[in-house]
Amino acid sequence: MITQVLLSELTDIELVLRCQEHGHDDDRPFQELMNRYQALIWRVCYSSLHNPQDAEDLTQAFFARFLEKNYLEGLDSEKGRFRAFLLAAFKHFLANEWDRERALKRGGGHRIKGARRPLRFCLENLKVEVESDPLCPRS
C-alpha cells in the first residue's frame, strides 16, 4: 500500500527532484519550495531597501523568473545545498535588475519607483548574508 507523502515532509532536494520529474504538470513541489524560501529572499531585500512593498515586488519577480526560466532543470544535488543555489540565483537576478534599471536612463543610479535605496545595497547585503551563512559552501 502506497501512502500519500506530504510535501512539507520532503527535503529540498526531494522537492527539486519532483519538480524536475513533473515539470509544469504539477506545481505543488515548486510552491512548497517557494513557501520555504520566500521569507529569506524578502528579508534580504527588505534589510537593504527598507521598503516592504519593493521587497515584496522583487521577491515575487524573482520567483516568477525562477519558474519561467526553469532554473531547477539543471540543478544537481551533488554540487551543494539548494539554499546556496537559490541565494546565488537571487544575486544574479538582482544584478540583472540593477543593470536593467541603470540602462533605462543613461547616467545610472536610478531607483525602482518608490525605493529608498538602490538595488546595489540589496546586492551588497546579499553578499553578507551568504558569507555569514554556515550552510553555504565557501569557494
C-alpha positions as a Python dict, from the first residue, in 0.01 Angstrom:
ca = {
    (1, 'M'): (0, 0, 0),
    (2, 'I'): (144, 338, -104),
    (3, 'T'): (89, 623, 138),
    (4, 'Q'): (50, 984, 40),
    (5, 'V'): (361, 1184, 130),
    (6, 'L'): (309, 1540, 250),
    (7, 'L'): (523, 1783, 55),
    (8, 'S'): (610, 1965, 377),
    (9, 'E'): (784, 1647, 498),
    (10, 'L'): (1016, 1624, 195),
    (11, 'T'): (1367, 1765, 188),
    (12, 'D'): (1456, 2045, -51),
    (13, 'I'): (1637, 1803, -281),
    (14, 'E'): (1340, 1566, -287),
    (15, 'L'): (1117, 1859, -385),
    (16, 'V'): (1362, 1965, -656),
    (17, 'L'): (1363, 1611, -795),
    (18, 'R'): (983, 1613, -803),
    (19, 'C'): (988, 1948, -985),
    (20, 'Q'): (1233, 1810, -1239),
    (21, 'E'): (1028, 1492, -1277),
    (22, 'H'): (687, 1655, -1322),
    (23, 'G'): (780, 1992, -1475),
    (24, 'H'): (488, 2230, -1506),
    (25, 'D'): (233, 1947, -1482),
    (26, 'D'): (239, 1969, -1102),
    (27, 'D'): (339, 2299, -946),
    (28, 'R'): (289, 2189, -584),
    (29, 'P'): (656, 2094, -522),
    (30, 'F'): (772, 2431, -655),
    (31, 'Q'): (507, 2607, -446),
    (32, 'E'): (639, 2429, -136),
    (33, 'L'): (997, 2536, -213),
    (34, 'M'): (879, 2892, -267),
    (35, 'N'): (691, 2889, 64),
    (36, 'R'): (1005, 2771, 243),
    (37, 'Y'): (1235, 3037, 98),
    (38, 'Q'): (1011, 3334, 25),
    (39, 'A'): (1072, 3487, 368),
    (40, 'L'): (1451, 3459, 331),
    (41, 'I'): (1451, 3634, -7),
    (42, 'W'): (1212, 3900, 122),
    (43, 'R'): (1430, 3964, 431),
    (44, 'V'): (1740, 4015, 218),
    (45, 'C'): (1556, 4274, 9),
    (46, 'Y'): (1387, 4446, 298),
    (47, 'S'): (1701, 4472, 510),
    (48, 'S'): (1860, 4670, 227),
    (49, 'L'): (1571, 4863, 74),
    (50, 'H'): (1371, 4928, 395),
    (51, 'N'): (1057, 4929, 185),
    (52, 'P'): (823, 4632, 235),
    (53, 'Q'): (641, 4679, -96),
    (54, 'D'): (963, 4692, -301),
    (55, 'A'): (1091, 4385, -115),
    (56, 'E'): (767, 4201, -192),
    (57, 'D'): (777, 4306, -559),
    (58, 'L'): (1136, 4188, -604),
    (59, 'T'): (1065, 3861, -423),
    (60, 'Q'): (766, 3786, -645),
    (61, 'A'): (955, 3887, -959),
    (62, 'F'): (1244, 3660, -864),
    (63, 'F'): (1026, 3353, -812),
    (64, 'A'): (832, 3426, -1130),
    (65, 'R'): (1158, 3445, -1328),
    (66, 'F'): (1289, 3136, -1149),
    (67, 'L'): (985, 2939, -1262),
    (68, 'E'): (970, 3096, -1609),
    (69, 'K'): (1334, 3014, -1684),
    (70, 'N'): (1303, 2668, -1527),
    (71, 'Y'): (1622, 2706, -1321),
    (72, 'L'): (1553, 2377, -1145),
    (73, 'E'): (1601, 2186, -1472),
    (74, 'G'): (1979, 2159, -1450),
    (75, 'L'): (2017, 2162, -1073),
    (76, 'D'): (2246, 1889, -942),
    (77, 'S'): (2217, 1798, -573),
    (78, 'E'): (2580, 1683, -574),
    (79, 'K'): (2700, 2040, -628),
    (80, 'G'): (2574, 2183, -299),
    (81, 'R'): (2275, 2287, -96),
    (82, 'F'): (1958, 2422, -253),
    (83, 'R'): (1964, 2727, -25),
    (84, 'A'): (2308, 2830, -155),
    (85, 'F'): (2190, 2775, -513),
    (86, 'L'): (1880, 2987, -452),
    (87, 'L'): (2078, 3273, -296),
    (88, 'A'): (2326, 3267, -586),
    (89, 'A'): (2037, 3273, -836),
    (90, 'F'): (1885, 3564, -646),
    (91, 'K'): (2216, 3752, -653),
    (92, 'H'): (2229, 3711, -1033),
    (93, 'F'): (1866, 3820, -1061),
    (94, 'L'): (1938, 4136, -860),
    (95, 'A'): (2245, 4213, -1070),
    (96, 'N'): (2037, 4181, -1387),
    (97, 'E'): (1761, 4400, -1241),
    (98, 'W'): (2015, 4658, -1134),
    (99, 'D'): (2171, 4660, -1482),
    (100, 'R'): (1826, 4695, -1639),
    (101, 'E'): (1734, 4975, -1400),
    (102, 'R'): (2055, 5166, -1482),
    (103, 'A'): (2011, 5109, -1855),
    (104, 'L'): (1664, 5265, -1854),
    (105, 'K'): (1816, 5606, -1834),
    (106, 'R'): (2180, 5667, -1907),
    (107, 'G'): (2368, 5805, -1613),
    (108, 'G'): (2272, 5524, -1377),
    (109, 'G'): (2178, 5545, -1013),
    (110, 'H'): (1805, 5538, -1087),
    (111, 'R'): (1588, 5350, -846),
    (112, 'I'): (1284, 5131, -869),
    (113, 'K'): (983, 5354, -826),
    (114, 'G'): (939, 5423, -457),
    (115, 'A'): (1261, 5252, -346),
    (116, 'R'): (1455, 5433, -78),
    (117, 'R'): (1785, 5271, -170),
    (118, 'P'): (1925, 5145, -499),
    (119, 'L'): (1939, 4774, -573),
    (120, 'R'): (2316, 4773, -526),
    (121, 'F'): (2255, 4790, -149),
    (122, 'C'): (2046, 4477, -179),
    (123, 'L'): (2329, 4307, -368),
    (124, 'E'): (2583, 4410, -104),
    (125, 'N'): (2356, 4281, 172),
    (126, 'L'): (2310, 3950, -8),
    (127, 'K'): (2689, 3905, -11),
    (128, 'V'): (2695, 3948, 367),
    (129, 'E'): (2401, 3707, 404),
    (130, 'V'): (2577, 3435, 203),
    (131, 'E'): (2916, 3487, 368),
    (132, 'S'): (2767, 3465, 718),
    (133, 'D'): (2563, 3153, 637),
    (134, 'P'): (2730, 2841, 782),
    (135, 'L'): (2540, 2621, 535),
    (136, 'C'): (2673, 2794, 223),
    (137, 'P'): (2991, 2640, 84),
    (138, 'R'): (3296, 2862, 61),
    (139, 'S'): (3474, 2890, -271),
}
